[in-house]
Amino acid sequence: MSTPDPAPALSPAADTDAANAALTPPAAEPSVNLQIHLRKIPLLAELTDDEMARVKADLRIRHYAKREVVLQKGGAGDSLLFLLQGQLQVIDITEDGRAIGLRMLAPGDFFGEIAVINDSIRSASVVALTPVLVALLPRATALHLFSHSPSVANQMLRFLANKVQRDSEFRALLSIHNTAKRIYSFLELLKEKKEDDQEVVENLPTHQDIANMINTSRETVTRTLLTLVQQGIIKKGTHKLIIINPEALQKLAQS
């Protein structure tokens, strides 16, 4: 990912009528479409009607432009956030001003949960890679769900367990000295198996984003991916990579 512009990009966007309109139907029942939309978010999918009504009443919808900062490291953990549209990246800014990518967020994902649970400051920043719509749920409402909704509590526990495991795998990846092997392992970490058993990397980050995440250069990422394409191991799709030969990629990552 290209390092975000320093000062100007770090101002969160304000609430906009357009953002609210995108989630509100033009006709009579203005709450129905919003409820359907929210039930597509895994964390909220199994809420009771009363719980969903409280969530809808407390939610604030915001629009952010590409490269704007949605969450600022060091900010107050006053809300749990949900990505409704677009793509975000969690980053950390080093002391010398470099952006280190930590993970990508896709529609349906939530973030900012640690600061909400601990009542602490944000430990990382979140930057919009595309124009995005984000829903903010106040901390008090989020904590009520965590303690009173079994479905939310269960999903949160699973999410935190997976996050710990993924962070551990990512730290192990960064310790790999061979750059090409680091890229192979990164693809292994990102790939998902679809219903047709095809393995893909969805919402593929840019080569610069990948380079920032795994501490290498964009040119190295481009060259390594091109080699994998030429070897028939991967194929490029629209914003995704298709793993044609999963065994070969796994062998490269483990060699």
Solvent accessible surface area in square Angstrom, and as a share of the most:
residue,aa,sasa,rsa
1,M,1,0.01
2,S,61,0.39
3,T,76,0.44
4,P,13,0.08
5,D,90,0.47
6,P,108,0.68
7,A,76,0.59
8,P,105,0.66
9,A,11,0.08
10,L,73,0.36
11,S,64,0.41
12,P,74,0.47
13,A,20,0.15
14,A,74,0.58
15,D,74,0.38
16,T,48,0.28
17,D,125,0.65
18,A,77,0.60
19,A,2,0.02
20,N,65,0.33
21,A,66,0.51
22,A,59,0.46
23,L,10,0.05
24,T,62,0.36
25,P,23,0.15
26,P,147,0.92
27,A,79,0.61
28,A,84,0.65
29,E,115,0.51
30,P,83,0.52
31,S,56,0.36
32,V,62,0.36
33,N,75,0.38
34,L,32,0.16
35,Q,50,0.22
36,I,96,0.49
37,H,48,0.21
38,L,0,0.00
39,R,66,0.24
40,K,150,0.64
41,I,5,0.02
42,P,76,0.48
43,L,3,0.02
44,L,0,0.00
45,A,39,0.30
46,E,121,0.54
47,L,7,0.03
48,T,78,0.46
49,D,102,0.53
50,D,120,0.62
51,E,34,0.15
52,M,1,0.00
53,A,53,0.41
54,R,97,0.36
55,V,0,0.00
56,K,40,0.17
57,A,84,0.65
58,D,48,0.25
59,L,21,0.11
60,R,90,0.33
61,I,14,0.07
62,R,57,0.21
63,H,68,0.30
64,Y,1,0.01
65,A,45,0.35
66,K,116,0.49
67,R,59,0.22
68,E,35,0.16
69,V,1,0.00
70,V,7,0.04
71,L,21,0.10
72,Q,68,0.30
73,K,89,0.38
74,G,40,0.39
75,G,26,0.25
76,A,72,0.56
77,G,6,0.06
78,D,87,0.45
79,S,1,0.01
80,L,1,0.01
81,L,1,0.00
82,F,0,0.00
83,L,0,0.00
84,L,10,0.05
85,Q,78,0.35
86,G,26,0.25
87,Q,30,0.14
88,L,0,0.00
89,Q,0,0.00
90,V,13,0.08
91,I,2,0.01
92,D,43,0.22
93,I,66,0.34
94,T,42,0.25
95,E,187,0.84
96,D,107,0.55
97,G,40,0.39
98,R,122,0.45
99,A,3,0.02
100,I,38,0.19
101,G,1,0.01
102,L,70,0.35
103,R,54,0.20
104,M,38,0.17
105,L,2,0.01
106,A,29,0.22
107,P,76,0.48
108,G,16,0.15
109,D,54,0.28
110,F,16,0.07
111,F,3,0.01
112,G,15,0.15
113,E,2,0.01
114,I,71,0.36
115,A,6,0.04
116,V,0,0.00
117,I,69,0.35
118,N,93,0.48
119,D,99,0.51
120,S,46,0.30
121,I,116,0.59
122,R,8,0.03
123,S,88,0.57
124,A,16,0.12
125,S,2,0.01
126,V,5,0.03
127,V,0,0.00
128,A,0,0.00
129,L,16,0.08
130,T,48,0.28
131,P,83,0.52
132,V,2,0.01
133,L,8,0.04
134,V,0,0.00
135,A,0,0.00
136,L,12,0.06
137,L,0,0.00
138,P,42,0.26
139,R,65,0.24
140,A,74,0.57
141,T,4,0.02
142,A,0,0.00
143,L,55,0.27
144,H,56,0.25
145,L,3,0.02
146,F,31,0.13
147,S,86,0.56
148,H,117,0.52
149,S,3,0.02
150,P,112,0.70
151,S,22,0.14
152,V,0,0.00
153,A,32,0.25
154,N,75,0.39
155,Q,48,0.21
156,M,10,0.04
157,L,126,0.63
158,R,154,0.56
159,F,48,0.20
160,L,44,0.22
161,A,63,0.49
162,N,93,0.48
163,K,45,0.19
164,V,104,0.60
165,Q,109,0.48
166,R,102,0.37
167,D,55,0.29
168,S,53,0.34
169,E,73,0.33
170,F,24,0.10
171,R,154,0.56
172,A,62,0.48
173,L,7,0.04
174,L,73,0.36
175,S,74,0.48
176,I,39,0.20
177,H,177,0.79
178,N,88,0.45
179,T,42,0.24
180,A,34,0.26
181,K,54,0.23
182,R,22,0.08
183,I,1,0.01
184,Y,29,0.11
185,S,19,0.12
186,F,3,0.01
187,L,0,0.00
188,E,39,0.18
189,L,31,0.15
190,L,36,0.18
191,K,49,0.21
192,E,88,0.39
193,K,132,0.56
194,K,77,0.32
195,E,183,0.82
196,D,104,0.54
197,D,104,0.54
198,Q,73,0.32
199,E,23,0.10
200,V,2,0.01
201,V,1,0.00
202,E,59,0.26
203,N,67,0.34
204,L,31,0.16
205,P,6,0.04
206,T,77,0.45
207,H,39,0.17
208,Q,53,0.24
209,D,2,0.01
210,I,1,0.01
211,A,0,0.00
212,N,24,0.12
213,M,3,0.01
214,I,0,0.00
215,N,107,0.55
216,T,35,0.20
217,S,48,0.31
218,R,107,0.39
219,E,94,0.42
220,T,24,0.14
221,V,0,0.00
222,T,50,0.29
223,R,145,0.53
224,T,13,0.07
225,L,1,0.00
226,L,92,0.46
227,T,52,0.30
228,L,0,0.00
229,V,54,0.31
230,Q,134,0.59
231,Q,109,0.49
232,G,36,0.34
233,I,11,0.06
234,I,2,0.01
235,K,106,0.45
236,K,104,0.44
237,G,33,0.32
238,T,114,0.66
239,H,142,0.63
240,K,60,0.25
241,L,0,0.00
242,I,23,0.12
243,I,5,0.03
244,I,94,0.48
245,N,59,0.30
246,P,33,0.21
247,E,121,0.54
248,A,26,0.20
249,L,0,0.00
250,Q,79,0.35
251,K,151,0.64
252,L,54,0.27
253,A,12,0.09
254,Q,132,0.59
255,S,97,0.62
